[in-house]
Amino acid sequence: MSLERVHDFLCMVRSEPASYRVLDLSGVSFLDSAGVGALVSLFISRRRAGKGLALVALALQGTAVLQVSGLIRLLPLYTSVDLAIRQFRS
């Protein structure tokens, strides 16, 4: 997820009315600072609205970016969609 795709991504997921959103990122092989900013923005806006967000299957490169930035403690990461959904339902 890079600068070229962030705008379309945010337009697509921000309008989601569900109380929680699980993003399966297994198809995302690259995450730059614009992508990280989009995920943080989405997380914050959903949290303010009383809604949840979970990230699933983030590639090693993306996980490393979140680790270096310290955002790994903010954004909820899961290894599977099932685990993320169970967290919201509990």
Number of C-alpha atoms within 10 A of each C-alpha: 20 15 15 10 12 17 13 10 14 15 10 10 12 14 8 12 10 9 13 18 20 19 18 17 14 13 10 14 12 14 21 14 15 16 21 20 14 20 21 15 14 17 22 17 15 20 14 10 10 10 16 19 21 21 21 19 18 22 15 12 14 20 16 14 17 18 12 9 12 11 14 14 10 11 16 15 19 19 13 15 16 11 14 22 15 9 11 14 8 5
